[in-house]
Structures are given as structure tokens and as C-alpha cells.
Amino acid sequence: MNSNRNKKLSIIAIAILVLGVAGLLFLRNDSYEIEGPDALKVEPRGDEIEVAGTVACLPFRVNIPEEDCVKAIKGDDGKIYALDTINVRGIENLYPIGAEVIAIGTFEPANKSIDESSGFTYDGVLTVRSIQPR
């Protein structure tokens, strides 16, 4: 009887320990998720910027028929932001072309001397930390 009770207590203690470790790992996770429509407003921090705009295809320098769409944001400020979304899971499926969004991240202006060889036209790359519908 006592052995069964100790076994149950051990299982409960292990379950609590596993859940606690999982919770700590979740809180320390440095990757970022797309924010849903009910999420709290995310504010820029440090050297980040906020870009309001529309999801669009990154324009090609030369028109190439049947090329895949590489998603970008056409900002309300008139700039085209290529997106680095390595830390943001799901953008490819969540925001269709034409969706109005607000993205937060760090901006690196296009280096015209290097980026002229790119097949795309853009003003810079936004490394996205958060993206929300507006």
C-alpha cells in the first residue's frame, strides 16, 4: 500500500518537474511567432522599426514569366521591404498577397553596390520579429 502511494507520488513529482522544465524552455525560447489578431500590441525595441504596409510579391528587376512569388511588404512609406522571416514561423501561409500588416524588426538598407546583382528590386531587408494584421 505504501509502495503504491510512493510510486504515485514519484510519478506526480516527475510530471510536475517535466512540466516545469518545459515551461522554462518555452519562456526562454528566442524564436518568434506570428502574432494573431487577438495578441497584445508589440512595440519596437532597441533599433527596431515598425512597418505598416501590404503583403506583396518582391518585384523582379526583369520580368520573368511564371516565377514564384517571394513575399515582401510594400510599406505605406512607399518602400519595398524584403523579408527575413527565419525567426517567424508561418508567414508564408498566414498572410496572403494583399493582406494589410504591421511588422516589427530590424532594417538593413539595400547596399546598392552589391544588391544591384539581385534579381529583385527592394529598398532593404526587414528582419521580422513580429507581424500582425492591422
N, C-alpha and C positions, 0 to 999 in steps of 0.2 A: 504494500500500500504506500509506504513512504518512498519506495523506489519509483513507483509510478508518478507520484507527486513531484519528486525531484526531477524526473525526466521531463515532465510537462513544464516545470519552471525553467529548466535549461533551454527547452525549445522556445519558450516565450522570450527569454533573455536573448537568445541568438537572433530571433526575429526582430526584436527591438534594436539590437546592435546593427543588424544589416540595414534596417530602415533608416537608422540614424546616419550611418556611413553614406548611404545613397543620398540622403537629404543634403549632407555636407558637400558631396561631389556635385550635386545639382546646383547648389548655391555658389560654388566656386567655378563653375563652367564658364570659360571665357568666350565661347562661341555665342553668336547672337541669333535670335529668331525673328521672323517677321512678326510684326505686331498686328493683332487683329483689330477689328473696328471697335471693340469694347475696351481695348487696352488704355492705360493711362497715357497721357501725352508725354512723349520722350523729348527731353531737351538736349540741345547740343552741349558738349562738354569739351573743355580744352580748346584745341584748334579745329574742332569740327564745325561744319556749316549745315544749314538746313536748306534743302532744295525743294521747292514746290513746283510741280510740273505734271506732265503727262507721259505715261509709258509709251515709247515709240521704238521703232527699229533704228539701229545705228545706221546713218546714211553711208552708202558706199561712195568712194571717190569716183569710181567708174561704174556705170550701170551694168550689172551682171545678172542676166535673167536666171530665175529660179534659185537664187542664193538664199540660204537660211537667214532668218531674222535674228540679229543679235540685239537683245533688249538694251535700251538706254532710257534716259529721261530727258525729254525736251523741257527745259526749265521755263517757268514763267518769265525769267530774266532773258530769254532768247538763246541761252547756251545749250549745247548738246553735251550731256554728261554720260560718258561711257561708264559702265558699272562694274566694279569689282565686288562681287557678291559671295566670295568664297566663305565668308562667315555667316551668310544669311541663307538659310535653307528654305527652299520652296518658292522663290520669286518667279521662277520660270512658269509655274503653274497657277500661282495665286493672282497675279496681276496681268490681265490681258492687255494687248495694244489698245491704247485709248483710255486706260484707267487713270484717273487723277490721283496722285500720291504726294506724300511728303516724305522725303528721305533725309536721313541724318548720317553724316560720315565725314571723313577727311577728304579734301580735294587736292589733287595734284594737277596743275595746269599742263596741257599738252606741250611737249618740247617740240616746237615746230621743226627744228633741225633734224630730229630723229624721227618724229611721228609722221613726217611727210611721206615716208615709205609705207605707212599703213594703208590698208585698203579702205579704211573708214575715215570719215570726217567727224571730228569731235573737238570740244574745247578743253577737255581734261577728263580725268578719271576720278569718280567718286567711289571711295572705299566705304561701302554701306555698313552701318551698324544697326540701323533701324529703318524700316519702311512701313508706312501706314497709309490707308486710304484717307482722302480728305473730303 
